[in-house]
């Protein structure tokens, strides 16, 4: 569970000690990511979107897939879990928009470079919707199958309030 402090509730969460607990929590929600054997998979994550990429990375590693992981943040001050990803990824690329890492730019810039270096059989991307759209546009000319994980803010966890609505191919769906 990764919590970014942005308001009153997450501020309170940040005071819980390691091993502490919440009375109730709903999740994980949605469908699990397909983990199928491919020669080379690229995982592309932005911001908090890298958290759900970690078990996906482990799943692909467990079945012997070569995994390139590309993660991006506005700056290094926002980054987390770098060593976890480095340890399991065959190739790890950390991008920061402000240039505070070795690589300045976005995950899309990093993905373009990786595609130019070696063939990729599938891309899985999790992060802000504009980032995932840009990733899909980069992979489209190469006909690389690309899965975008829709992770809108969930309020009630059952679709009743509608905050999890997403528009996919002109259809309204519930994430």
C-alpha positions as CSV (number, residue, x, y, z in Angstrom):
1,X,0.0,0.0,0.0
2,X,1.5,3.3,-1.1
3,X,0.0,6.5,0.3
4,X,0.9,10.0,-1.0
5,X,0.1,12.7,1.6
6,X,-2.2,15.2,-0.2
7,X,-4.9,16.0,2.4
8,X,-6.4,15.4,5.8
9,X,-7.1,11.6,5.4
10,X,-3.7,10.7,3.9
11,X,-2.0,12.9,6.4
12,X,-3.6,10.9,9.2
13,X,-2.7,7.6,7.4
14,X,1.0,8.8,7.4
15,X,0.9,8.8,11.2
16,X,0.1,5.1,11.5
17,X,3.1,3.0,12.6
18,X,4.5,0.2,10.5
19,X,2.3,-2.8,11.2
20,X,-0.6,-0.6,12.2
21,X,-4.0,-1.2,10.7
22,X,-7.1,0.4,9.3
23,X,-10.5,-0.8,10.5
24,X,-11.7,-1.2,6.9
25,X,-10.1,-1.0,3.4
26,X,-11.5,-2.1,0.0
27,X,-9.1,-3.5,-2.5
28,X,-7.6,-4.5,-4.7
29,X,-10.3,-3.9,-7.2
30,X,-10.6,-4.7,-10.8
31,X,-9.1,-7.5,-12.9
32,X,-5.5,-8.9,-12.5
33,X,-3.0,-8.2,-15.2
34,X,-2.4,-11.1,-17.6
35,X,1.1,-12.5,-17.1
36,X,1.9,-14.5,-20.2
37,X,5.4,-15.7,-21.3
38,X,6.9,-13.3,-23.8
39,X,10.5,-12.8,-24.7
40,X,10.5,-9.1,-23.8
41,X,8.0,-7.0,-21.9
42,X,8.2,-3.3,-21.1
43,X,6.5,-1.9,-17.9
44,X,5.9,1.8,-18.0
45,X,4.8,3.7,-14.9
46,X,4.4,7.2,-13.8
47,X,4.2,8.5,-10.2
48,X,2.1,6.4,-7.9
49,X,1.3,4.2,-10.9
50,X,4.5,2.4,-10.4
51,X,3.2,0.7,-7.2
52,X,0.9,-1.8,-9.0
53,X,3.7,-2.4,-11.5
54,X,5.9,-4.1,-8.9
55,X,3.8,-7.3,-8.5
56,X,3.5,-7.4,-12.3
57,X,7.3,-7.2,-12.6
58,X,7.6,-10.0,-10.1
59,X,5.1,-12.1,-12.1
60,X,6.9,-11.7,-15.4
61,X,10.3,-12.4,-13.7
62,X,8.9,-15.6,-12.2
63,X,8.1,-17.0,-15.6
64,X,11.4,-16.0,-17.2
65,X,10.4,-13.0,-19.2
66,X,13.0,-10.3,-19.9
67,X,11.6,-7.1,-18.4
68,X,12.5,-3.5,-19.1
69,X,11.0,-1.2,-16.5
70,X,10.6,2.5,-17.3
71,X,9.4,4.7,-14.4
72,X,9.0,8.5,-14.3
73,X,8.5,11.2,-11.7
74,X,8.4,15.0,-11.8
75,X,11.6,14.9,-9.7
76,X,13.6,12.5,-7.5
77,X,11.9,13.9,-4.4
78,X,8.7,12.1,-5.6
79,X,10.4,8.8,-6.4
80,X,10.1,5.6,-4.4
81,X,11.0,1.9,-4.7
82,X,13.9,2.5,-7.1
83,X,16.0,-0.3,-5.6
84,X,13.1,-2.8,-5.6
85,X,12.7,-2.2,-9.4
86,X,16.4,-2.2,-10.1
87,X,16.8,-5.5,-8.4
88,X,14.2,-7.4,-10.5
89,X,14.3,-5.6,-13.8
90,X,16.7,-6.7,-16.6
91,X,16.9,-3.1,-17.6
92,X,15.7,-0.2,-15.5
93,X,15.2,3.4,-16.7
94,X,14.4,6.2,-14.3
95,X,13.2,9.4,-15.9
96,X,12.6,12.7,-14.2
97,X,11.0,15.7,-15.8
98,X,13.1,18.2,-13.9
99,X,16.4,16.4,-14.7
100,X,17.2,15.5,-11.1
101,X,18.0,11.9,-12.1
102,X,20.5,10.6,-14.7
103,X,17.8,10.8,-17.4
104,X,15.8,14.0,-18.0
105,X,12.4,13.6,-19.7
106,X,9.3,11.5,-19.5
107,X,8.6,7.8,-19.6
108,X,7.5,8.3,-23.2
109,X,11.0,9.5,-24.1
110,X,12.5,6.5,-22.3
111,X,10.1,4.1,-24.1
112,X,11.0,5.6,-27.5
113,X,14.7,4.9,-26.8
114,X,14.0,1.3,-25.7
115,X,11.9,0.5,-28.7
116,X,14.7,1.7,-30.9
117,X,17.2,-0.6,-29.1
118,X,15.3,-3.9,-29.1
119,X,12.0,-5.5,-30.0
120,X,9.3,-5.4,-27.4
121,X,6.5,-8.0,-27.4
122,X,4.1,-6.2,-25.0
123,X,3.9,-2.9,-23.0
124,X,1.9,-2.5,-19.8
125,X,1.5,1.0,-18.6
126,X,0.0,2.4,-15.3
127,X,-0.1,6.1,-14.4
128,X,-1.9,9.3,-15.3
129,X,-4.3,8.9,-18.2
130,X,-2.5,11.4,-20.4
131,X,0.8,9.5,-19.9
132,X,-0.9,6.2,-20.8
133,X,-2.4,7.8,-23.9
134,X,1.1,9.0,-24.9
135,X,2.5,5.5,-24.3
136,X,-0.2,4.0,-26.6
137,X,0.6,6.5,-29.3
138,X,4.3,5.6,-29.2
139,X,3.6,1.8,-29.4
140,X,0.8,2.1,-32.1
141,X,3.1,2.5,-35.1
142,X,5.2,-0.5,-34.0
143,X,2.0,-2.6,-33.4
144,X,3.1,-3.4,-29.9
145,X,0.2,-4.8,-27.9
146,X,-0.3,-2.2,-25.1
147,X,-2.3,-2.6,-21.9
148,X,-3.3,0.5,-20.0
149,X,-4.5,0.0,-16.4
150,X,-7.3,2.4,-15.6
151,X,-6.9,3.6,-12.0
152,X,-9.2,6.5,-11.4
153,X,-10.0,7.7,-7.9
154,X,-12.4,5.2,-6.3
155,X,-14.9,6.6,-3.8
156,X,-17.4,3.8,-3.0
157,X,-15.6,0.8,-4.7
158,X,-18.7,-0.6,-6.3
159,X,-19.5,1.9,-9.2
160,X,-22.5,3.4,-7.5
161,X,-21.2,7.0,-7.3
162,X,-19.7,6.9,-10.8
163,X,-16.3,8.4,-10.0
164,X,-14.6,5.3,-11.6
165,X,-16.2,5.9,-15.0
166,X,-13.7,6.0,-17.8
167,X,-14.2,6.5,-21.6
168,X,-12.7,3.7,-23.6
169,X,-13.2,3.7,-27.4
170,X,-16.2,6.0,-27.1
171,X,-17.9,3.7,-24.5
172,X,-18.3,4.6,-20.9
173,X,-17.0,1.8,-18.7
174,X,-16.4,1.4,-14.9
175,X,-12.8,0.9,-14.0
